[in-house]
Every structure is written in structure tokens, then in C-alpha cells.
Amino acid sequence: MGTVILGVNSAYHESSACILKDGVILGAVEEERFNRIKHAKCSRVDNADELPDRALAWALKSAGLKPNQVDHIAFSFDPDERLKANKDLHEKGVPTGDFGTPEGEETFHRHLHKAAAELKRRFPKAEFHFLRHHLCHAGSTFFPSRHEKAAVLAIDGIGEFNTTWLGIGEGNRLTPILEIPYPNSLGFVWEKISEHLGFDVYSGPGKVMGYACISDPIGEDTGVDYAERFRRVIRLTDSGFTVDNEVMRFRTRDFSGLEPLFGPRRPAIVDRYEEASIAAGLQTVTEEVFVHLARLLHKKTGLDALCMAGGVTLNCVANARILRETPFKYLHVMPAANDGGTAVGAAAYLWCHVLGNKSRPRLDHTYLGPEYTEAEIETALDTAGLKGVKSDDLPRQVARMVYDGKVVAWFQGRLEFGPRALGNRSILADPCRFDIRSRLNNKVKERESFRPFAPSVLLSDASRHLQIPSDLDGAEYMLLAVPVNEPRDAQRIPAVVQENGSTRVATSRPHVVRPEVNPIYARLLEEMKSLSGLGMVLNTSFNISEPIVCSPADAINCYKRSKMDALAIGPFLVSR
């Protein structure tokens, strides 16, 4: 029946599972979609054995497999490598028993092995493999890409000990060139600054990236250049970059090293320009690090293509600067670039690099999660006491509602894998309406006013208003921020562009839609084009302060407590 590999991530957060059969990705999903806890769990030394139970169960069921049919388990972490590198760090101020202390690292090591023991018990015929975290990040982006040979860059908080991995992917092999060790961690800088500005450590970095766009690094009230201050902490070197941990004090609750540079720690989000200037300073220096690392990697490889993964590479503005300012012509970023994607990476790395198979898993889209039948959707509507009308032409009807100013929840097909909703679990609105952004942030999504929105746009229409690169890899997954063509284009689609505070250039983070990838969603965009002349909608994730909805019940519950005007779920349309 072929070789079945189960990829698993549960070491830190974004717990996930992937099923790979004979080198084909059959399914992948994050545990948060089932347990409804953002990122599935917090990262602690004592919960690495908290497995993605429902994701694992779904992965097997969706592939029609039983536990004794799994041949290999690929786990995206190496506990022995971790313990060896971290147990004797003796960092100042780190609480006893936490990460980076002998007691904490022993606990973490023990719980990682407990995870392995439990997986071996559940899948008794499977051979178990611990795999290094950054190899799994690298494997998640290179092996599923279309490139036969490419430079590879992984940037996150930390793996076992290293924070950044640079190498080459060729055929079914990955070869390291350079690794940057802790405490030189760009991911940890973003987490710590997020907390300093009053955001939380997990969702904060994404919000800070949006916050950065509303200002520039020069403080409006103080005249302080916050980019220059970040350059004192993050320094570019011939071998990558360094981070001054005397200032950052990672793994502690001590923010006193940051306060001389960035003021006192904020107890909550202040949402004013001085804080946004700090965020803009961090964004500016992050972009400089990205460009520097890419140039360094190009110098060492001479290749045209770059593949990236790791949570930090979800930074769409920094990604775009690589395409603009380095010799790389092609850029592929793993859509699930965070730790969730390492379940795919572990399975792919095991299949290709460890087992030596020449064929490679391909990732032509992210629709890899659960889908539901019409009968299951109808039952969920009946249970919720909602009347769903079966539409003769749902894309046309929804397009008309959106064009008329309505906000419509859209639930179709298989769930997306990764943090972006790409037209199967989305909230849709008209990108041409100036007021829709504040309405969505304040009354629908219930989130900070500065958070931006992205457009879904037909491939045939993408270049009408936006400077779309010839290589669409990043633009298909909302992983590139691109400028508008001219100022009047920003006025045409004001809800999905944002003026960058530093450059005063309006940018957008598009989701370019190919009809062969998502036919029903492309039909909706075609209907929008017939109404407005532009095949585009505003697309934001279908959720409110929770993970993206997974099941019909999740969608209905979110819709009922929202102020959205309608829900298009399967073939049914529910209206207020």
C-alpha cells in the first residue's frame, strides 16, 4: 500500500499533524482549529507531550488509514540536541525550572521523550524519528517548492539552540551553510518587543508588524530615531547578525534593559504614534537583516531562487524587500511558515533526505484540512436554528451582497493550512469602500483599529492596481507586500491598502487567485468584476479573537455572535 509518514509538531506551539503517502501530502492541519485555542497551546517546559490529538485523528481518518498502517513518524524536534546545547547556559535572571536552566531543560527533554513514547504506543508498527527543528523548517519550504535547486533560509525564535539556518536544497537533499545560535534571535526580539508594547507574546508579533506601517521610525513626540536604537541591539555581521542579550534579557520577565532605549514597558496596548514608531524601528531593522542574510546567502550560492520558512518569514514587507533589493529572482515562502509547517517539513525531510526518495511532495495550494458534506452543514444549521436557503448561484448572489456593502462570511471546501485564510474560511467585503475597514475592525473582527486588510484578486486583474512580481509564489499566499501602481489606485481600493509610514508608499498584501486552484472562489471574483469592473474582494480570516473556523458549527457560532450580514456555507446562504 506504499509508505505512510505521519509528520508531527508539538514541541513548542502551533501543534500540527501531516499525513504523507508515497511522497504525496494528503492532509495537514493545526490542532488549534479543533481545540479552539490560538496556537493550540503555550510553550512550556512541561507540555511538549501535549500532542495534537484531534489533528492526528483527523489526518488518519481523512486518508482512510488505521494506526497500524503508519510506517514512520517524523517529529520536528531533537530533544538530545536541545539538552546538550542548553542545560549549562547559566543565564542571569532566568527562573529556576524554566527554559535555559538545567532543571527546566531536563524537564523539557523528559516531556519530549514522553511525546515519542506515546506516539510509539499509538502507532506500534511505525519507526520513530526525532528530526532537527530547522531542517524541518527548511524541508517544509524547499521540498514542496517547484525549484530543483535553491538557497534556503529559515528564521524563527529558536530551534534546539540555533535561531537561523542558511543552506542549499538540491533534489532530495538539504545541505547547511551557516547557522546562527541563540541568543541571536530575531524571533525572540519580536516577541519581547511585542510584550514591551503591551501585546501578547504569541499573537503580538503579527499585530506589531501592522502597527509598524502607520508610522515611521522617528518618534513624533520625541524625535528619537528608533531604527538607530534597534541597530545598537541587532548588529549585522559577516556571518549574519548578533543580538545584545544584555539589553533583551530573553527568557526573563526583566524589561529594564529595554527601558532606556524604548521607554517603560506598557501594561496594555496604547495605540499612539510613539509606540508605532518603535514598531516601525523594529520593522526597518528586520528588513535590513532579511536583505543582509539574503545577500550573504546569494554570495555563497549564486542561485536565482530562495526558499524561506520560520515564523519570522511571515513578515510580508521584509519578504518583498528581498525580491526588490537582492539578486534573487524567485522567492518561495512556506504558507505555514510558523512551527505548524514543520509537521509537513518533518514528513517531507524524512521522505526525501532520510529515506532517499527522488520524488518530492508538492504544495500547489494550502487547502489541506477538513471539509464537510452538504448533509453535515445542513444538520449544523438545523441544530443552530438557522434557516439556510440553497442558492442556485452562490458566487453571484454573494458578489451582489458584497458589492452592495454587505459583509459576508464564506465557508467552502477544505480548510486552509497555515495562518492565512485564502478563500475557504474567509470574511468578505468590498475593497472599494473607504469606511469598510473601520467597520470590520471595530464592529465585526473586534480588534485594533490599525490592523490592515488584504485583497483576494484574480490573477488576470492583479496587475491592474498592484505591482505584482512575475514570480507569484509569495503573492498567492499573502506573503508579499506590494506597492500600488499609482496614487489613484490606492483611492480605488482604499480598504485593502495601507500607506507605509516610512516610505509614504501605499502597499497591499494580495492573495492572487488562480481559477484552477479555487474555482468557486474565482467565480465569485469574476462576478465582482462584472459588477465593479474589478475582480477583487477584501478577504480577512473567518474568526473573531479565536483560531480560524474549522467546522460548520464553528462557522455558525462565529456568525451568530458577530455583526456580519450573511453566511455563505456550502451551498446555503443564511441572512440576517
N, C-alpha and C positions, 0 to 999 in steps of 0.2 A: 504493500500500500504506500510505499515511499517513506521518506524521512520527515518526521514531525518534530519541530523545535518549538518550545514554549519560552518566549522571552519574558523576563520578569524584572521589574524595578520596584524596590521597596526600601532602599537604604535610608534615604532622607525624606523626600516628599515627592509629589506628583506620582504616587504609586500607580503602576500600569501593567498591562499584560498584552502580549502579542503572540499570535499563532502563525507559524511559518511551516508550509508543507512543500517539500521538494523545491525550496527556494522561492516560493510564491507567498506573499503576505496575504493571508486570508482574513485577518481581522486584527484590530488593535484598539484599545480603549483605556481611558484613565479611570481609576477607582472612584474619583470624586464625582463622576457622572452618576454613579449608583448610590454612594453613601451621602451625597449632597453636602459634603464638607469641602470647602475650597482647598485645593492642593491635596485632598484626601486625608492628610494628617500633618501635624507639626513635626519638625525634625528634632528628635531627642535621642539620647544615647541608648534608651531602653525600649525603643519601639521599631527597630529595623525588622523584627519578626512579625509586625502587624502587616500581614500580606494583603494584596488586593484581591480578596476572596471572591467578590462578585464579578470583578473583571476576569479573573481566571475561569470562573464557572461559565461566564458568557462566551469567552474565547473558545473553550472546548465545545460547548453546545452549538455555537454558530458554525463550527467546522464539522459537526457531526462526529465528534471523536469522544472516546472514553479515556479515562486517566491512564489505563494500561497500554494505550496506543501512542503515548508520547515517548519519543526516543531520547530527546535531550532537553535539559533545562539550562537556559543561558541566563545567568543572574548578573546584573550590570554593576557589580562591585566586587573588590578583592579585599576581604577583611584582614588577611595576614599582612598584605602590603600596607594597609592602613595602620595597623597596630605597630608595625616595625617603625614607621615614619613619624608617628605622633605621640607615642607614650612617654617620651622623655624630653618634651619641649620646655617644660617649666616656665610657661608664660606667666607674667605678673598679672595678678588680679582675676584670673580665671577661677570661678567657683570650683571647689573640690567636687569631683564626681561628674564634671561636665566635659564636653569635647576638649581635647588638648591636655587633659590631666591623666596621669597613669590610671587612676580609678575609673574615670569616665571612658577612656579608650578600651580598657579591659571589658567594661560593661557593653560597649558598642560592639566589640569583637564577639562577645558571647552571644548577643542577640542576633547578629548576622549569621552565626553558625546555627542558631536555633531556627532561623528562617530556612536555611538549607536543609536542616533535619526534617522540618515539617513538609517542605516541598518533596523531599525524597520519600517521605511516608505516603503522601497523596498520590505520587506518580512513581510507583515502585519499580517500573522497568526502565525508567529514564536515567541516563547518565547525567550527573550534575556538574556544572561548570561555573566557577567564580571567574568573572572577567573584569579587567580593569575598566574603571568608570569612563575615562577619557577615550579609550579605544572604542567603547560602546557609543559615545557621542560621535566620534569620528566615523564609526561604521554606520551610524544612523543617517549620516548625510552623504557620504561618498558612495557606498554600495548601492543604494536605491536611485542614485542620480543617473543621468544619461552619459556621464563622462567616463571614458575608458581610462583616462589618466588625469589627475587633478591635484592641486595643492589642497591641503585640508587644515582647517583651523577650528579648534574647539575652545570656547571661553565660557567659564561659569564661576561659581563661588569656590568650590573645591571638589576634587575627586577623592582619591585616597590621601594624597598630600599635594599634588600639583593642581594648579588652577587654570592653566592654559596649555594646550597641546598643539604643536605645529608639525605637520608631516606631509607625506605624499600617499595618495591612493593610486594604485595601478592594478587593473584587472581585479583579481580576488585577494589582493594584499594591501596592507597598510604598513607604512614604514615611518617611524618617528624621526624628526629632525631636531626638535628642540622642545623642552618642557620647562615651564616657569613654575617655581614652587611657592607654596604658602610661606609667608603672609602676603605675597604679591598677588592680590586677588581683586580683580575689577568687580566681580560679582558681589564680594563682601563689602566693597566700598559702597556700591549702590544700596545694599541692604542697610548698612549702618547710617548712611546719609538719609535714607527714607525714614528711619526711626528718629533721627535727629530733627527732621522737619515735621514730625507728628504723624507720619504714615505708619502702617504696619510693615513687618519685615518681609512678608510673602507677597502681598499684592502691591506693596508700596512702590517698588521699582518701576512698574508699568505706569503708575499714576505720576511718578516724578518725571518720567520721560514726557508725558503730556504736559505737565506743569512747566517744563523747561521751555516749551515752544511759545509761551505767552510773553516771555521777557527776553532780555539779553544778559550776559554775564556781569554787566556793570550795574551795581545796585543803584536804584533810582533815588533813594534817600541818602545813601552814604557815599556814592561814587566809587565804592570798592569794586575792584576787578576780581570776581570770584573764580574766573578761569585761572588767573595768575595764582590765586591761593591754592587751587587744586593742583596746579603744577608743582607746588612745593611738596605735595604729598605723593603724587603719582609722577614718576620721572621716566622718560624714555631712555632706553639704553641700547647698546649694540646687540644685546641678547634678549630684547623685549622691553620690559618695563619693571619698575620696582614700586612698592607701596610702603610708605613710612608707617609702621605699626605702632610706633611711639605716639603718633597722632591718632590713628584709627582705633587702636586698642580693641581689635576683634576679639570675639568670644567673651567679652565682658559687658557689663552694663555701665561702663565708665565712658562718658561723653566729654570729659573735661579736656581731652586733647584737641577736640574739635572746636570747643567754645571760643578760644582766642581767634580762630580763623572765621568761624561762621555764626558766632553769637550763641546764646544759651539754647539748650535743647527745648524744642517746642512741645508742650504737653499734648497738643492736638493740632490739626491742620489749620493754619492761619489764613491761607489763600489770599496773600497780598504780594505785591511785586518784589519786595525784598527777598522773600522766600523763593519766589520763582526765579530770581536772578541767581541764587545759589544753585538751584536745579539746572539752570542754563549753563552755569560754570562747569558743573559735573558733566553735562551732556557734551559740551565743547571739548573737554579733555578726553572723554571717552571716544569721541570721533577721532581725535588725534592718535589715540592708542590703536584704534582699528586700522587707520590708514598706515601707521608705522608698522604694525605687525604684518599687514598685507604686503607692504613693500619689501619687508625683510624676507617674507616667505617667497615672494616672486623672485627676489635676487638669488635665493638659494635653489629655486626650482626651474625658473624660466618658463613656467607653464602659463597657458592662457586662462585656465578655469580654476576657480576657487570654490570649495565646498565648506560650509560652516555649520556649526551646531553649538549647543550650550546655551543656557538661559540668557546670557548677556547678548547673544546674537539675535534675539527678538527685537533689538533696537533698530527699527526700520530706517531712522535718519542716518545712523552711523553706517549701516549696510550700504545705503545709497552713495555715501561718500567714497566707499571703496571702488564702486564702479566708475565714479567720476574722476577720481584722483590717483588711481593706481594703474599699472599696466594690465591688470586682469580684465578680460573681455567678457567673461561669463561668470556669473555668481549664482550658486545654488545654496539656499539655506533650508535646513530641515524644517518643515512646517511645525512639527512638535519639537522645537529646538531645546526645550527645557528637559528636566530629568525624565518626564513621561516618555520622551522619544527614545530613551536608552533601552526600553524593552524591545523596540524594533531594532535598535543598533546592536544589542546583545545577540539577538537571533540571527541578524544578518552577518555579524562578525564571526559567529560560530560556524555558520553555513559556509561562508566564503574563506575566511582566513584560517580557521582552525581545522575544518573538515576538508578544505581544499577544493571545493566545488567551483567550477568555472562560471556557471550561470549565476547571475546576481538578482536579488529581489529588486523589483522596480516599484517606484512610488509615483504613479501618474496623477493621483488625487489623494485627498485626505478622508474620503468617505469610507471609513474602515470600521465603524462602530455599529451598534444595534439599529435595526429597522423594525417596523411594526406593520402588521397587516391591517387592511381596512376593517376587518371584524374586531380586532383589538382596539382600534381607535374608536369605533362606534360604541363598543362596550364602555370605554373610559368616559366618553361623552355622556352616555346614559347614566352611569354611576354618579357623575358630577351634576346631573340635572340640566345639562345643556342641550340645546337643540341645534344640531348641525345640518345644514342644507347642502345636499350633494350638488355640486356645481357642474354645469355642462362644459364650462371653460374656465377653470380656476385661475390660470395665469392672467387671462383677460380681465376677469372680474376684480382680482386683487390689484392689478395695474391701475384700473379705473379708480379704485378707492384711494390708492396711494397718490395718484395724480390730483385727486380732489382734496388732498390734505389729511387723509386718514393715516393712522399708524396701525400697521397690520403685523401680527405675529405669524411667522411662516415656518411650518413644521412638515418636512418632507424627507423621504428616503432614509439613507443611512446617516448616522451621527458622524460629525467630523471628529477626527483625531487631532489633538493639539488645542492651543488656547484661542484660536480664531474660528468664529462662525463664518462659514463660507457658502451660505445659501441653502443649507438644510435645517439649521436651527437658528433662524435669524429674525430680527425685528426690522421691518422695512418702512421707509418714509421717503418723501420727495426731497431730493438733494437740492432742488432749486428754490426751496422756501427758506428765507433768512431766519424765520422765527422757530423753525422745527428743532434746531439744535438745543436751544434753551428749554423748549417743551419736553424733549426727550430726556435731557439730563435731570431736570427738576421734577417733572411730573410722571415720567414713565420709568426711567432707569434709577431714579433717586440717588444720584451720585454727584460728584463735584462739578461745578459749572464749567471748569476749564477743560474737561475731558473731550477729546476730539472724536469725530465720527469718520467712517471710511465709506467709499462708494463701491458697489459692485457695478461693473461696466462691461458691456460686450466687447470682445476682442476687436471687432470691426469698428467700434466707436471710441476705443480707449485713447487714441492719439488726437482726438478732436480738441480736447481741452487740457490734456496732461502730456508731459514729456515722458512717454513710455519708452523704456530701453528696448533695444532689439532682442535682448535675452529676457524672456518673460518669467523665468523661474521664480524670482522673488515676488514679482507683481501678481502672480496667480494666488499667492498666499498671504497678502497684506504684509509683506516683509520688506518693502521698499517705500520710502517717502520720496515722491517725485514732484518737481515743480509744475505749476500750471504753465500753459504755453504763453499767455499774455494776461495782464491785469484784468481784462474784461472777462476772461474765463473764470476767474475767482468770483466775479459778480454773478456769473451764470449759475454756478453750483456752490453757493455760499455755505451750505450746511456740511459739506464734506471737504472743505479746505481750511487750512489754518495758516495764518501769517507767522512765519518764523521770526521770533523776537530779535535774533541776532542778525539775520540777513535781510529781513523785510521782504522775503520771497515767500509767496503763498505756495504751500505744498499740500499734497494729499497722499493717502496711503491706500492705493487701489487694490481691489480684488478683480482681476481681469478674468472674465468668464468665457470659456470655450464651450460652444454648444454640444460637442461630442462628450464633454466631461459631465455636464449637468444640464440635460436637455430641457427639463421643465422650468428650471430657473432661467435659462437662456430665453425660453419662450416668454416668460414674464417681462424680461428686459426688452424683448422685441415689441411687446405690447406697449411698454412705456415709451419706446421710440415712436410708435405710431401716434401716441398722444402728445408727447412733448417735443419730439424731434431728436431725443437723446436716449440711447439705450442704457440708462443708468438708474440705480436706486441707492438711497442711503441704506447701508447694511450694518447693523450692530448685533451683538450676540443676544440670543433669546435667554435672558436671565435678569434677575433683579437681586443684587447682593448675594449671589449664590453661584454655583457652577452652572454652565450652560445646560439647559434642559436636555434630558435624555429620552424619557418615556412619554407617551401621551398624557399620563397622569401628571408628570412634572410640568408639561406644557400647559395643561388646563389649570393647574394650581397657580402657576405664574400669571397666566392671563387673567384669572378671576380676581387676583389681588392687585392688578395693575389698572392703569387708565388707558390701555390700548383700546382701539376701536373695534378690532376684529381679530379673529384667529382662523387662519387657513391651515387645517390639519388633515393630512392625507387628502382625500377628495372632498372634504367637508369644509364649509365656511360657517363660522359662528360669528354673529354680530351682536353688538350691544342692543 
